[in-house]
């Protein structure tokens, strides 16, 4: 009887650990999808497509610099790094939301920022998940977590499309900052 009872509880108990990380990835990708929409709309309307190559080169340079810095620091706590990156994503995006309408250079910085920060956040998320998961649990929860990411990207795109009909693109930056804030708050109890 005890074996039957524990086997009935096992599937539910093993699925629960995946819900919190799935929600974190969901909110990260909601933020990213909303910010990509705002980024492209603002960049193309204020700066034009002829500046895109410069923006992508700057984004790549920032990402390489950040990766080299993280490696040089020898970060051992992947979850702590994720939380720091999420705090940085929330704060940096909030600052950009406040200044995005003031200058074209803020729009350029915002374009670089969105690519740069997601390049740091998503890999650090998966590194943190990898470090807290056991192989037997990974088979069960990684699909759920990945599904959270897919739903987040779809939901973020839907939110951006709906809000883009009624709000100016620069307001979507605030929505992205809020979504990063939710991801940060959701990651705290993991």
C-alpha positions as CSV (number, residue, x, y, z in Angstrom):
1,X,0.0,0.0,0.0
2,X,2.8,2.4,0.8
3,X,4.4,1.8,-2.6
4,X,1.1,2.5,-4.4
5,X,0.6,5.7,-2.4
6,X,4.1,7.0,-3.1
7,X,3.8,6.1,-6.8
8,X,0.6,8.1,-7.1
9,X,2.3,11.2,-5.5
10,X,5.6,10.9,-7.4
11,X,4.4,12.3,-10.8
12,X,2.8,15.3,-9.2
13,X,5.8,16.0,-7.0
14,X,8.2,15.8,-9.9
15,X,6.2,18.1,-12.1
16,X,5.9,20.9,-9.5
17,X,9.6,21.8,-9.5
18,X,9.3,22.7,-13.2
19,X,6.5,25.2,-12.8
20,X,8.5,27.9,-11.2
21,X,11.4,27.8,-13.7
22,X,8.8,27.6,-16.5
23,X,7.2,30.8,-15.2
24,X,10.6,32.5,-15.0
25,X,11.4,31.6,-18.6
26,X,7.9,32.6,-19.6
27,X,8.3,36.1,-18.2
28,X,11.8,36.5,-19.6
29,X,10.6,35.7,-23.1
30,X,7.4,37.9,-22.7
31,X,9.8,40.7,-21.8
32,X,12.1,40.0,-24.8
33,X,9.2,39.7,-27.3
34,X,7.7,43.0,-26.2
35,X,11.1,44.7,-26.2
36,X,12.0,43.4,-29.6
37,X,8.8,44.9,-31.0
38,X,9.4,48.2,-29.4
39,X,13.1,48.1,-30.4
40,X,12.4,47.5,-34.0
41,X,9.6,50.1,-34.2
42,X,11.6,52.8,-32.5
43,X,14.8,52.1,-34.3
44,X,13.3,52.0,-37.8
45,X,11.1,55.1,-37.2
46,X,13.7,57.2,-35.5
47,X,17.1,56.1,-36.9
48,X,16.4,54.1,-40.1
49,X,17.6,50.8,-41.4
50,X,21.0,52.2,-42.5
51,X,22.1,52.2,-38.8
52,X,21.3,48.5,-38.2
53,X,24.7,47.2,-39.0
54,X,26.3,49.5,-36.4
55,X,23.7,48.5,-33.8
56,X,24.4,44.7,-34.3
57,X,28.1,45.2,-34.2
58,X,27.8,47.1,-30.9
59,X,25.5,44.4,-29.6
60,X,28.0,41.7,-30.5
61,X,30.9,43.6,-28.9
62,X,29.0,44.1,-25.7
63,X,28.0,40.5,-25.5
64,X,31.6,39.3,-26.1
65,X,32.9,41.7,-23.5
66,X,30.3,40.5,-21.0
67,X,31.1,36.8,-21.6
68,X,34.8,37.5,-21.2
69,X,34.1,39.4,-17.9
70,X,31.9,36.6,-16.6
71,X,34.6,34.0,-17.4
72,X,37.4,36.2,-15.9
73,X,35.4,36.5,-12.7
74,X,34.9,32.7,-12.6
75,X,31.3,32.8,-11.4
76,X,30.5,29.7,-9.5
77,X,26.9,30.5,-8.4
78,X,24.9,30.3,-11.6
79,X,21.6,31.2,-9.9
80,X,23.1,34.2,-8.3
81,X,24.4,35.3,-11.7
82,X,21.0,34.9,-13.2
83,X,19.4,37.0,-10.4
84,X,22.0,39.7,-11.0
85,X,21.4,39.7,-14.7
86,X,17.6,39.9,-14.2
87,X,18.1,42.8,-11.8
88,X,20.3,44.5,-14.3
89,X,17.7,43.8,-17.1
90,X,14.9,45.2,-15.0
91,X,16.8,48.3,-13.9
92,X,18.5,49.0,-17.3
93,X,15.2,48.6,-19.2
94,X,13.4,50.9,-16.7
95,X,16.1,53.6,-17.2
96,X,15.8,53.3,-20.9
97,X,12.0,53.5,-20.7
98,X,12.4,56.8,-18.9
99,X,14.8,58.3,-21.4
100,X,13.9,56.6,-24.7
101,X,11.8,59.6,-26.0
102,X,14.6,62.1,-25.3
103,X,17.2,61.3,-28.0
104,X,18.1,59.1,-30.9
105,X,21.1,57.9,-29.1
106,X,18.8,56.4,-26.4
107,X,17.0,54.5,-29.2
108,X,20.3,53.2,-30.4
109,X,21.4,52.2,-26.9
110,X,18.0,50.5,-26.4
111,X,18.4,48.5,-29.5
112,X,21.8,47.3,-28.4
113,X,20.6,46.7,-24.8
114,X,17.7,44.4,-25.8
115,X,20.0,42.1,-27.7
116,X,22.8,42.3,-25.2
117,X,20.7,41.6,-22.1
118,X,18.9,38.6,-23.6
119,X,22.2,37.2,-24.6
120,X,23.2,37.1,-21.0
121,X,19.9,36.2,-19.3
122,X,18.8,33.2,-21.3
123,X,22.1,31.2,-21.1
124,X,22.4,32.0,-17.4
125,X,18.9,30.8,-16.9
126,X,19.6,27.5,-18.5
127,X,22.9,27.2,-16.6
128,X,21.2,27.8,-13.3
129,X,18.5,25.2,-14.2
130,X,21.2,22.7,-15.2
131,X,23.0,23.2,-11.9
132,X,19.9,22.6,-9.8
133,X,18.5,19.7,-11.7
134,X,19.3,16.0,-11.5
135,X,19.4,14.0,-14.6
136,X,16.3,12.0,-13.7
137,X,14.4,15.2,-13.0
138,X,15.7,16.9,-16.1
139,X,13.9,14.5,-18.4
140,X,10.6,15.4,-16.7
141,X,10.9,19.1,-16.2
142,X,13.0,20.5,-19.1
143,X,10.0,20.0,-21.5
144,X,7.8,21.9,-19.2
145,X,10.3,24.7,-18.8
146,X,10.8,24.9,-22.6
147,X,7.1,25.0,-23.1
148,X,7.0,28.0,-20.7
149,X,9.5,29.7,-22.9
150,X,7.6,29.1,-26.1
151,X,4.4,30.3,-24.5
152,X,6.2,33.4,-23.2
153,X,7.5,34.3,-26.6
154,X,4.0,33.8,-28.1
155,X,2.3,35.7,-25.3
156,X,4.8,38.6,-25.5
157,X,4.2,38.9,-29.2
158,X,0.5,39.0,-28.6
159,X,0.8,41.6,-25.9
160,X,3.1,43.7,-28.1
161,X,0.6,43.4,-31.0
162,X,-2.4,44.3,-28.8
163,X,-0.7,47.2,-27.0
164,X,1.0,48.4,-30.2
165,X,-2.5,49.2,-31.6
166,X,-3.3,51.6,-28.8
167,X,0.0,52.8,-27.3
168,X,3.1,54.4,-28.7
169,X,6.1,52.0,-29.1
170,X,8.1,53.7,-26.3
171,X,5.4,52.6,-23.8
172,X,6.2,49.0,-24.6
173,X,9.7,49.5,-23.1
174,X,8.0,50.0,-19.7
175,X,6.0,46.8,-20.2
176,X,9.2,44.9,-20.9
177,X,10.8,46.3,-17.7
178,X,7.8,45.1,-15.7
179,X,8.0,41.7,-17.3
180,X,11.7,41.5,-16.4
181,X,10.8,42.6,-12.8
182,X,8.2,39.7,-12.6
183,X,10.9,37.3,-13.8
184,X,13.3,38.6,-11.1
185,X,10.6,38.3,-8.4
186,X,9.6,34.8,-9.6
187,X,13.2,33.6,-9.6
188,X,13.8,34.7,-6.0
189,X,12.1,31.7,-4.4
190,X,13.5,29.1,-6.8
